[in-house]
Amino acid sequence: MAVNFPPLFSRLGLDRHPRVFAQPGEGRVLSDNPATGEVIAYVSLDTPETYEREVAGAAEAFTKWRSVPAPVRGQVVRAIGEAFRTHKRDLGELVSLEVGKIRAEGAGEIQEIVDIAEFAVGLSRQLPGQVFPSERAKHRLMEQWLPLGPVGVISAFNFPAAVWAWNAMLAGICGDTVIWKPSLLAPLTALACNAIAEKAAADLGHPGVFRLVMGEDPIIGERLVADKRVPLISATGSCRMGRRVGQAVAARLGRCLLELGGNNAVIVHEDADQELALRAVVFGAVGTAGQRCTTTRRIFVHEKIAERFVERLTAAYRSTLGRMGDPLKDGTLVGPLVSRMAVEQFQDAVKAARAQGGQVLVGGEAAGGKGYFVQPTLIRAPRDNRLPIASHETFAPILYVFTYADIDQAIAMQNSVDQGLSSAIFTDSIRVSERFLNPDGSGSDCGLANVNCGTSGAEIGGAFGGEKDTGGGRESGSDSWKAYMRRQTSAINFGGGFELAQGITFE
Ligand code: UN1
Protein backbone atom coordinates (compact mmCIF):
# COMPACT_ATOMS: atom_id res chain seq x y z
CA MET A 1 0.00 0.00 0.00
CA ALA A 2 3.06 2.30 0.10
CA VAL A 3 2.92 5.17 -2.38
CA ASN A 4 5.70 6.91 -4.29
CA PHE A 5 6.07 10.55 -3.35
CA PRO A 6 5.91 13.06 -6.23
CA PRO A 7 9.27 14.75 -7.08
CA LEU A 8 8.24 18.10 -5.61
CA PHE A 9 8.15 16.50 -2.16
CA SER A 10 11.94 16.59 -1.94
CA ARG A 11 12.10 20.22 -3.10
CA LEU A 12 9.58 21.19 -0.39
CA GLY A 13 11.15 18.95 2.27
CA LEU A 14 7.96 16.90 2.57
CA ASP A 15 9.80 13.62 1.95
CA ARG A 16 11.73 14.20 5.19
CA HIS A 17 8.87 15.71 7.18
CA PRO A 18 8.26 13.71 10.37
CA ARG A 19 4.49 13.75 9.79
CA VAL A 20 4.53 12.50 6.19
CA PHE A 21 4.39 8.77 5.41
CA ALA A 22 4.27 6.54 2.36
CA GLN A 23 2.13 3.97 4.18
CA PRO A 24 -1.18 4.17 6.00
CA GLY A 25 -1.15 3.76 9.78
CA GLU A 26 -3.03 4.47 12.93
CA GLY A 27 -3.69 8.16 13.51
CA ARG A 28 -2.83 9.02 9.91
CA VAL A 29 -5.06 10.70 7.36
CA LEU A 30 -4.60 10.17 3.65
CA SER A 31 -4.27 12.96 1.17
CA ASP A 32 -5.53 12.02 -2.28
CA ASN A 33 -5.37 13.63 -5.69
CA PRO A 34 -8.94 14.56 -6.65
CA ALA A 35 -8.08 14.40 -10.36
CA THR A 36 -7.19 10.70 -10.15
CA GLY A 37 -8.47 9.46 -6.79
CA GLU A 38 -4.93 8.21 -6.06
CA VAL A 39 -3.26 8.54 -2.68
CA ILE A 40 -0.45 11.13 -2.56
CA ALA A 41 0.74 10.47 1.01
CA TYR A 42 -0.37 9.82 4.58
CA VAL A 43 -0.10 12.44 7.30
CA SER A 44 -0.10 11.85 11.04
CA LEU A 45 -2.68 13.73 13.08
CA ASP A 46 -2.37 15.34 16.48
CA THR A 47 -3.43 13.73 19.71
CA PRO A 48 -4.73 15.59 22.77
CA GLU A 49 -1.16 15.44 24.13
CA THR A 50 0.53 16.93 21.06
CA TYR A 51 -2.26 19.53 20.85
CA GLU A 52 -1.48 20.56 24.41
CA ARG A 53 2.22 20.84 23.60
CA GLU A 54 1.54 23.10 20.60
CA VAL A 55 -0.87 25.44 22.37
CA ALA A 56 1.33 25.72 25.45
CA GLY A 57 4.26 26.38 23.09
CA ALA A 58 2.31 29.08 21.26
CA ALA A 59 1.40 30.77 24.53
CA GLU A 60 5.03 30.64 25.68
CA ALA A 61 6.38 31.93 22.35
CA PHE A 62 3.86 34.78 22.48
CA THR A 63 5.46 36.22 25.61
CA LYS A 64 8.71 36.66 23.64
CA TRP A 65 7.33 37.52 20.21
CA ARG A 66 5.16 40.37 21.46
CA SER A 67 8.28 42.11 22.81
CA VAL A 68 10.00 42.09 19.42
CA PRO A 69 9.46 45.57 17.90
CA ALA A 70 6.75 45.51 15.24
CA PRO A 71 9.06 46.66 12.40
CA VAL A 72 11.44 43.81 13.32
CA ARG A 73 8.49 41.40 13.22
CA GLY A 74 7.86 42.91 9.80
CA GLN A 75 11.35 41.86 8.70
CA VAL A 76 10.56 38.29 9.74
CA VAL A 77 7.36 38.38 7.68
CA ARG A 78 9.36 39.84 4.80
CA ALA A 79 11.67 36.81 4.91
CA ILE A 80 8.63 34.53 4.95
CA GLY A 81 7.18 36.28 1.89
CA GLU A 82 10.51 35.86 0.08
CA ALA A 83 10.56 32.14 0.92
CA PHE A 84 7.09 31.76 -0.56
CA ARG A 85 8.17 33.64 -3.66
CA THR A 86 11.06 31.16 -4.04
CA HIS A 87 8.77 28.14 -3.66
CA LYS A 88 5.85 29.55 -5.63
CA ARG A 89 5.92 27.05 -8.45
CA ASP A 90 6.26 23.95 -6.27
CA LEU A 91 3.70 25.07 -3.72
CA GLY A 92 1.25 26.04 -6.45
CA GLU A 93 1.67 22.58 -7.92
CA LEU A 94 1.13 20.99 -4.52
CA VAL A 95 -2.15 22.92 -4.20
CA SER A 96 -3.12 21.59 -7.63
CA LEU A 97 -2.24 18.02 -6.67
CA GLU A 98 -4.05 18.10 -3.38
CA VAL A 99 -7.22 20.09 -4.13
CA GLY A 100 -7.37 20.05 -7.95
CA LYS A 101 -6.88 23.73 -8.80
CA ILE A 102 -5.59 24.39 -12.30
CA ARG A 103 -1.93 25.40 -12.44
CA ALA A 104 -2.59 29.14 -12.89
CA GLU A 105 -4.90 29.21 -9.88
CA GLY A 106 -2.53 27.15 -7.72
CA ALA A 107 0.23 29.64 -8.48
CA GLY A 108 -2.19 32.53 -7.91
CA GLU A 109 -2.93 31.20 -4.47
CA ILE A 110 0.76 31.33 -3.50
CA GLN A 111 1.06 34.79 -5.05
CA GLU A 112 -1.69 35.85 -2.68
CA ILE A 113 0.60 34.81 0.21
CA VAL A 114 3.45 36.89 -1.17
CA ASP A 115 1.08 39.84 -1.58
CA ILE A 116 -0.31 39.71 1.95
CA ALA A 117 3.20 39.31 3.35
CA GLU A 118 4.25 42.51 1.56
CA PHE A 119 1.16 44.29 2.81
CA ALA A 120 1.94 43.15 6.35
CA VAL A 121 5.56 44.35 6.14
CA GLY A 122 4.39 47.90 5.36
CA LEU A 123 1.80 47.72 8.10
CA SER A 124 4.46 46.70 10.62
CA ARG A 125 5.65 50.32 10.60
CA GLN A 126 2.14 51.63 11.21
CA LEU A 127 -0.44 49.85 13.42
CA PRO A 128 -1.66 53.34 14.11
CA GLY A 129 -3.42 54.35 17.26
CA GLN A 130 -5.12 57.74 17.67
CA VAL A 131 -4.88 60.73 19.96
CA PHE A 132 -8.09 62.57 20.86
CA PRO A 133 -8.53 66.02 22.38
CA SER A 134 -9.29 65.67 26.05
CA GLU A 135 -12.07 67.74 27.62
CA ARG A 136 -9.82 68.25 30.63
CA ALA A 137 -6.91 70.72 30.78
CA LYS A 138 -3.42 69.19 30.67
CA HIS A 139 -4.75 65.74 29.85
CA ARG A 140 -4.06 63.53 26.90
CA LEU A 141 -6.54 60.92 25.62
CA MET A 142 -5.10 58.27 23.34
CA GLU A 143 -5.37 54.71 22.22
CA GLN A 144 -2.80 52.15 21.21
CA TRP A 145 -2.99 48.66 19.74
CA LEU A 146 -1.36 45.76 21.59
CA PRO A 147 -0.62 42.14 20.70
CA LEU A 148 -3.56 39.86 21.48
CA GLY A 149 -2.20 36.35 22.07
CA PRO A 150 -2.09 33.04 20.21
CA VAL A 151 -4.57 33.17 17.32
CA GLY A 152 -6.41 30.03 16.14
CA VAL A 153 -6.80 29.87 12.37
CA ILE A 154 -9.26 27.34 10.94
CA SER A 155 -9.01 27.12 7.16
CA ALA A 156 -10.96 25.35 4.43
CA PHE A 157 -9.74 23.12 1.59
CA ASN A 158 -10.57 25.57 -1.19
CA PHE A 159 -7.93 28.14 -0.26
CA PRO A 160 -5.67 25.79 1.64
CA ALA A 161 -2.75 28.23 1.85
CA ALA A 162 -3.76 31.84 1.10
CA VAL A 163 -6.47 32.17 3.74
CA TRP A 164 -4.06 30.97 6.44
CA ALA A 165 -1.58 33.57 5.21
CA TRP A 166 -4.16 36.40 5.34
CA ASN A 167 -4.42 35.62 9.04
CA ALA A 168 -0.90 34.46 9.83
CA MET A 169 1.01 37.32 8.17
CA LEU A 170 -1.14 39.95 9.88
CA ALA A 171 -1.15 38.13 13.21
CA GLY A 172 2.63 37.83 12.87
CA ILE A 173 3.31 41.55 12.53
CA CYS A 174 0.72 42.26 15.25
CA GLY A 175 2.84 40.25 17.71
CA ASP A 176 0.57 37.21 17.93
CA THR A 177 1.56 33.60 17.53
CA VAL A 178 -0.50 31.40 15.21
CA ILE A 179 -2.08 27.97 15.72
CA TRP A 180 -3.32 26.74 12.35
CA LYS A 181 -5.92 24.02 12.05
CA PRO A 182 -6.08 23.27 8.32
CA SER A 183 -8.68 21.27 6.42
CA LEU A 184 -7.97 17.54 6.45
CA LEU A 185 -8.55 17.62 2.69
CA ALA A 186 -5.29 19.56 2.26
CA PRO A 187 -2.87 18.51 5.02
CA LEU A 188 0.25 18.44 2.82
CA THR A 189 -0.18 22.03 1.67
CA ALA A 190 -0.53 23.03 5.32
CA LEU A 191 2.58 21.11 6.41
CA ALA A 192 4.66 22.62 3.61
CA CYS A 193 3.46 26.20 4.14
CA ASN A 194 3.76 26.14 7.89
CA ALA A 195 7.26 24.65 7.71
CA ILE A 196 8.36 27.43 5.35
CA ALA A 197 7.03 30.15 7.64
CA GLU A 198 8.38 28.54 10.79
CA LYS A 199 11.84 27.98 9.28
CA ALA A 200 12.13 31.54 7.96
CA ALA A 201 11.18 32.91 11.39
CA ALA A 202 13.44 30.48 13.28
CA ASP A 203 16.39 31.35 11.01
CA LEU A 204 16.01 34.94 12.20
CA GLY A 205 15.93 33.84 15.83
CA HIS A 206 12.18 33.57 16.38
CA PRO A 207 11.17 29.92 16.61
CA GLY A 208 7.72 28.69 17.62
CA VAL A 209 5.59 31.55 16.25
CA PHE A 210 3.86 29.55 13.50
CA ARG A 211 2.26 26.30 14.61
CA LEU A 212 0.00 23.63 13.24
CA VAL A 213 -2.54 21.31 14.83
CA MET A 214 -4.27 18.73 12.68
CA GLY A 215 -7.11 16.39 13.46
CA GLU A 216 -10.79 15.62 13.47
CA ASP A 217 -13.15 18.12 15.04
CA PRO A 218 -14.00 16.14 18.19
CA ILE A 219 -10.30 15.75 19.04
CA ILE A 220 -8.69 18.96 17.80
CA GLY A 221 -11.28 21.42 16.42
CA GLU A 222 -13.52 21.51 19.47
CA ARG A 223 -10.55 21.74 21.82
CA LEU A 224 -9.12 24.70 19.95
CA VAL A 225 -12.42 26.55 19.77
CA ALA A 226 -13.03 26.10 23.51
CA ASP A 227 -9.45 26.93 24.53
CA LYS A 228 -9.30 30.03 26.73
CA ARG A 229 -5.61 30.50 25.97
CA VAL A 230 -6.61 31.39 22.39
CA PRO A 231 -8.33 34.80 22.49
CA LEU A 232 -9.22 34.88 18.77
CA ILE A 233 -10.51 32.15 16.49
CA SER A 234 -10.51 33.09 12.82
CA ALA A 235 -12.53 30.49 10.91
CA THR A 236 -13.21 30.08 7.21
CA GLY A 237 -15.67 27.46 5.97
CA SER A 238 -19.35 26.62 5.77
CA CYS A 239 -22.12 28.55 7.52
CA ARG A 240 -22.89 25.37 9.46
CA MET A 241 -19.33 25.17 10.79
CA GLY A 242 -19.30 28.92 11.52
CA ARG A 243 -22.45 28.71 13.57
CA ARG A 244 -20.91 26.00 15.77
CA VAL A 245 -17.60 27.83 16.13
CA GLY A 246 -19.32 31.17 16.78
CA GLN A 247 -21.46 29.74 19.56
CA ALA A 248 -18.61 27.89 21.25
CA VAL A 249 -16.30 30.91 21.19
CA ALA A 250 -19.09 33.23 22.38
CA ALA A 251 -19.76 30.87 25.30
CA ARG A 252 -16.28 31.64 26.64
CA LEU A 253 -16.56 35.32 25.57
CA GLY A 254 -13.72 34.87 23.13
CA ARG A 255 -13.39 36.70 19.86
CA CYS A 256 -14.33 35.29 16.47
CA LEU A 257 -13.56 36.30 12.93
CA LEU A 258 -15.86 34.36 10.62
CA GLU A 259 -15.63 34.14 6.85
CA LEU A 260 -18.35 31.71 5.82
CA GLY A 261 -20.45 30.78 2.82
CA GLY A 262 -21.48 32.97 -0.08
CA ASN A 263 -24.25 32.85 -2.65
CA ASN A 264 -22.85 35.47 -4.93
CA ALA A 265 -24.69 37.06 -7.81
CA VAL A 266 -23.91 39.11 -10.89
CA ILE A 267 -26.45 41.55 -12.31
CA VAL A 268 -26.07 42.14 -16.04
CA HIS A 269 -27.90 45.36 -16.90
CA GLU A 270 -29.28 46.21 -20.32
CA ASP A 271 -26.44 48.67 -21.03
CA ALA A 272 -23.65 46.32 -19.87
CA ASP A 273 -20.50 45.65 -21.85
CA GLN A 274 -21.66 42.13 -22.58
CA GLU A 275 -18.29 40.73 -23.62
CA LEU A 276 -16.77 41.89 -20.34
CA ALA A 277 -19.71 40.54 -18.33
CA LEU A 278 -19.51 37.20 -20.13
CA ARG A 279 -15.85 36.68 -19.37
CA ALA A 280 -16.23 37.70 -15.73
CA VAL A 281 -19.25 35.45 -15.23
CA VAL A 282 -17.59 32.40 -16.77
CA PHE A 283 -14.43 32.87 -14.68
CA GLY A 284 -16.48 33.58 -11.56
CA ALA A 285 -18.76 30.56 -11.99
CA VAL A 286 -16.46 27.95 -13.54
CA GLY A 287 -13.08 28.96 -12.05
CA THR A 288 -11.83 26.69 -9.23
CA ALA A 289 -14.63 24.36 -10.40
CA GLY A 290 -17.10 26.56 -8.51
CA GLN A 291 -15.37 25.99 -5.18
CA ARG A 292 -14.52 29.53 -4.12
CA CYS A 293 -16.58 31.19 -1.45
CA THR A 294 -16.72 34.06 -3.96
CA THR A 295 -17.91 31.86 -6.85
CA THR A 296 -20.68 33.36 -8.98
CA ARG A 297 -23.70 31.15 -8.32
CA ARG A 298 -26.57 33.27 -9.68
CA ILE A 299 -26.93 35.79 -12.49
CA PHE A 300 -29.73 38.25 -13.10
CA VAL A 301 -29.90 39.38 -16.73
CA HIS A 302 -32.04 42.29 -17.89
CA GLU A 303 -34.91 40.92 -19.94
CA LYS A 304 -34.10 43.16 -22.92
CA ILE A 305 -30.75 41.43 -23.47
CA ALA A 306 -31.49 38.08 -21.83
CA GLU A 307 -32.05 35.88 -24.91
CA ARG A 308 -28.87 36.90 -26.69
CA PHE A 309 -26.74 36.99 -23.53
CA VAL A 310 -27.89 33.55 -22.40
CA GLU A 311 -27.16 32.21 -25.89
CA ARG A 312 -23.60 33.53 -25.70
CA LEU A 313 -23.19 32.21 -22.17
CA THR A 314 -24.43 28.80 -23.29
CA ALA A 315 -21.86 28.74 -26.08
CA ALA A 316 -19.08 29.77 -23.69
CA TYR A 317 -20.13 27.05 -21.24
CA ARG A 318 -20.15 24.42 -24.01
CA SER A 319 -16.59 25.39 -24.87
CA THR A 320 -15.49 24.75 -21.27
CA LEU A 321 -16.71 21.15 -21.42
CA GLY A 322 -13.77 20.23 -23.62
CA ARG A 323 -11.35 21.94 -21.26
CA MET A 324 -11.92 19.70 -18.23
CA GLY A 325 -9.14 17.46 -17.05
CA ASP A 326 -5.73 17.23 -15.43
CA PRO A 327 -5.33 20.52 -13.54
CA LEU A 328 -1.60 20.56 -14.20
CA LYS A 329 -1.92 20.21 -17.97
CA ASP A 330 -1.65 23.34 -20.11
CA GLY A 331 -4.99 24.40 -21.48
CA THR A 332 -7.12 22.87 -18.72
CA LEU A 333 -9.69 25.33 -17.40
CA VAL A 334 -11.77 23.06 -15.18
CA GLY A 335 -10.26 20.71 -12.62
CA PRO A 336 -12.07 18.24 -10.38
CA LEU A 337 -14.16 18.82 -7.27
CA VAL A 338 -12.35 18.03 -4.07
CA SER A 339 -14.09 14.77 -3.10
CA ARG A 340 -16.65 12.12 -3.97
CA MET A 341 -19.03 13.74 -1.49
CA ALA A 342 -18.81 17.04 -3.37
CA VAL A 343 -19.79 15.21 -6.57
CA GLU A 344 -22.85 13.80 -4.81
CA GLN A 345 -23.84 17.25 -3.58
CA PHE A 346 -23.54 18.55 -7.14
CA GLN A 347 -25.78 15.74 -8.39
CA ASP A 348 -28.37 16.40 -5.67
CA ALA A 349 -28.51 20.11 -6.52
CA VAL A 350 -28.97 19.48 -10.25
CA LYS A 351 -31.71 16.97 -9.47
CA ALA A 352 -33.47 19.45 -7.21
CA ALA A 353 -33.18 22.23 -9.80
CA ARG A 354 -34.77 19.99 -12.45
CA ALA A 355 -37.59 19.02 -10.07
CA GLN A 356 -38.23 22.70 -9.38
CA GLY A 357 -38.62 23.52 -13.07
CA GLY A 358 -35.06 24.60 -13.83
CA GLN A 359 -33.88 23.94 -17.36
CA VAL A 360 -30.35 22.56 -17.69
CA LEU A 361 -28.85 24.47 -20.64
CA VAL A 362 -25.36 22.96 -20.42
CA GLY A 363 -23.75 20.23 -18.30
CA GLY A 364 -25.57 18.66 -15.37
CA GLU A 365 -23.57 15.44 -15.28
CA ALA A 366 -20.74 14.03 -13.23
CA ALA A 367 -18.00 12.87 -15.57
CA GLY A 368 -17.65 9.38 -14.05
CA GLY A 369 -14.41 7.44 -14.22
CA LYS A 370 -11.33 8.37 -12.25
CA GLY A 371 -11.32 11.58 -10.26
CA TYR A 372 -14.12 13.79 -9.02
CA PHE A 373 -15.04 15.71 -12.15
CA VAL A 374 -18.39 17.34 -12.87
CA GLN A 375 -19.47 19.41 -15.85
CA PRO A 376 -19.75 23.20 -15.66
CA THR A 377 -23.52 23.54 -15.44
CA LEU A 378 -25.84 26.32 -16.53
CA ILE A 379 -29.43 26.17 -15.30
CA ARG A 380 -32.18 28.55 -16.34
CA ALA A 381 -34.79 29.34 -13.71
CA PRO A 382 -38.48 29.01 -14.63
CA ARG A 383 -40.20 32.13 -16.00
CA ASP A 384 -41.53 33.13 -12.57
CA ASN A 385 -37.94 33.08 -11.23
CA ARG A 386 -38.93 30.61 -8.52
CA LEU A 387 -36.05 28.16 -7.94
CA PRO A 388 -35.54 27.48 -4.22
CA ILE A 389 -32.36 25.42 -4.72
CA ALA A 390 -30.62 28.59 -5.91
CA SER A 391 -30.80 29.92 -2.35
CA HIS A 392 -28.43 27.14 -1.23
CA GLU A 393 -24.70 27.29 -1.67
CA THR A 394 -23.58 24.13 -3.47
CA PHE A 395 -19.78 24.03 -3.71
CA ALA A 396 -19.72 23.10 -7.41
CA PRO A 397 -19.79 24.85 -10.82
CA ILE A 398 -23.55 25.41 -11.07
CA LEU A 399 -24.81 28.79 -12.29
CA TYR A 400 -28.52 29.67 -12.06
CA VAL A 401 -29.83 32.20 -14.58
CA PHE A 402 -32.69 34.61 -13.77
CA THR A 403 -34.11 37.57 -15.66
CA TYR A 404 -35.42 40.91 -14.40
CA ALA A 405 -37.27 43.97 -15.63
CA ASP A 406 -36.01 46.74 -13.35
CA ILE A 407 -32.94 47.26 -11.25
CA ASP A 408 -34.76 47.43 -7.90
CA GLN A 409 -36.16 43.99 -8.57
CA ALA A 410 -32.71 42.65 -9.48
CA ILE A 411 -31.14 44.03 -6.29
CA ALA A 412 -33.99 42.63 -4.18
CA MET A 413 -33.53 39.17 -5.72
CA GLN A 414 -29.79 39.37 -5.25
CA ASN A 415 -30.21 40.27 -1.58
CA SER A 416 -32.89 37.65 -0.93
CA VAL A 417 -30.48 34.89 0.15
CA ASP A 418 -29.10 34.22 3.65
CA GLN A 419 -25.48 34.83 2.71
CA GLY A 420 -23.91 38.21 1.93
CA LEU A 421 -20.36 37.78 0.70
CA SER A 422 -19.80 39.03 -2.85
CA SER A 423 -21.83 40.72 -5.57
CA ALA A 424 -21.29 42.49 -8.87
CA ILE A 425 -23.08 44.58 -11.42
CA PHE A 426 -22.23 45.14 -15.07
CA THR A 427 -23.50 48.47 -16.39
CA ASP A 428 -22.20 51.59 -18.11
CA SER A 429 -24.73 53.78 -16.32
CA ILE A 430 -23.59 55.74 -13.29
CA ARG A 431 -27.16 55.91 -12.01
CA VAL A 432 -27.49 52.16 -12.02
CA SER A 433 -24.08 51.47 -10.53
CA GLU A 434 -24.65 54.05 -7.79
CA ARG A 435 -28.06 52.54 -7.10
CA PHE A 436 -26.16 49.28 -6.49
CA LEU A 437 -23.66 51.01 -4.16
CA ASN A 438 -26.13 53.48 -2.62
CA PRO A 439 -24.57 54.90 0.57
CA ASP A 440 -27.97 54.64 2.29
CA GLY A 441 -27.42 50.85 2.28
CA SER A 442 -30.34 50.04 -0.01
CA GLY A 443 -28.09 48.57 -2.71
CA SER A 444 -26.11 45.35 -2.46
CA ASP A 445 -26.12 43.91 1.07
CA CYS A 446 -22.81 42.10 0.57
CA GLY A 447 -19.35 42.72 2.01
CA LEU A 448 -17.99 42.93 -1.55
CA ALA A 449 -19.86 44.88 -4.23
CA ASN A 450 -18.06 45.27 -7.56
CA VAL A 451 -18.86 47.27 -10.67
CA ASN A 452 -17.79 45.80 -14.00
CA CYS A 453 -15.63 43.26 -12.11
CA GLY A 454 -16.80 39.74 -11.23
CA THR A 455 -17.58 38.35 -7.78
CA SER A 456 -14.37 36.37 -7.29
CA GLY A 457 -10.69 37.19 -7.42
CA ALA A 458 -10.54 39.95 -4.81
CA GLU A 459 -7.22 41.72 -4.25
CA ILE A 460 -5.64 41.50 -0.80
CA GLY A 461 -5.56 45.29 -0.31
CA GLY A 462 -9.24 45.60 0.59
CA ALA A 463 -11.00 44.03 3.56
CA PHE A 464 -12.44 40.64 2.60
CA GLY A 465 -15.60 39.14 4.09
CA GLY A 466 -19.34 39.47 4.21
CA GLU A 467 -22.53 40.05 6.11
CA LYS A 468 -25.51 37.99 7.32
CA ASP A 469 -24.77 34.25 7.34
CA THR A 470 -21.33 34.94 5.87
CA GLY A 471 -20.40 35.82 9.45
CA GLY A 472 -19.45 39.51 9.44
CA GLY A 473 -15.66 39.06 9.70
CA ARG A 474 -13.10 40.92 7.61
CA GLU A 475 -9.71 39.53 6.65
CA SER A 476 -6.65 40.59 4.65
CA GLY A 477 -6.37 44.30 3.72
CA SER A 478 -7.68 47.69 4.90
CA ASP A 479 -7.89 47.79 8.73
CA SER A 480 -8.59 44.05 9.17
CA TRP A 481 -5.39 43.92 11.25
CA LYS A 482 -7.34 45.42 14.16
CA ALA A 483 -9.00 42.05 14.74
CA TYR A 484 -5.60 40.62 15.72
CA MET A 485 -4.82 43.23 18.37
CA ARG A 486 -6.38 44.59 21.49
CA ARG A 487 -7.19 48.25 21.85
CA GLN A 488 -6.18 50.18 24.91
CA THR A 489 -7.43 53.68 25.68
CA SER A 490 -5.40 55.84 28.03
CA ALA A 491 -6.17 59.12 29.79
CA ILE A 492 -2.94 60.77 30.89
CA ASN A 493 -2.89 63.66 33.35
CA PHE A 494 0.27 65.70 32.85
CA GLY A 495 -0.87 68.77 34.82
CA GLY A 496 -1.26 67.37 38.28
CA GLY A 497 -4.69 68.91 38.98
CA PHE A 498 -7.54 66.61 40.01
CA GLU A 499 -10.20 67.16 37.34
CA LEU A 500 -13.01 64.73 36.55
CA ALA A 501 -14.71 64.19 33.22
CA GLN A 502 -18.36 65.18 32.72
CA GLY A 503 -17.72 68.16 35.02
CA ILE A 504 -18.21 66.06 38.14
CA THR A 505 -16.95 67.54 41.40
CA PHE A 506 -16.04 65.16 44.20
CA GLU A 507 -14.49 67.12 47.03
C1 UN1 B 1 -12.30 31.92 -0.47
O1 UN1 B 1 -12.89 31.37 -1.38
O2 UN1 B 1 -12.40 31.51 0.72
O3 UN1 B 1 -11.61 36.66 -3.92
C2 UN1 B 1 -11.38 33.07 -0.63
C3 UN1 B 1 -11.24 35.51 -4.20
C4 UN1 B 1 -9.95 35.01 -3.59
C5 UN1 B 1 -10.18 34.54 -2.21
C6 UN1 B 1 -11.31 33.59 -2.03
N1 UN1 B 1 -8.98 36.07 -3.60
O4 UN1 B 1 -11.86 34.79 -4.96
Boltz pocket constraint, residues with backbone or C-beta under 6 A from the ligand:
constraints:
  - pocket:
      binder: B
      contacts: [[A, 158], [A, 159], [A, 163], [A, 236], [A, 291], [A, 292], [A, 293], [A, 294], [A, 455], [A, 456], [A, 457], [A, 458], [A, 459]]
      max_distance: 6.0
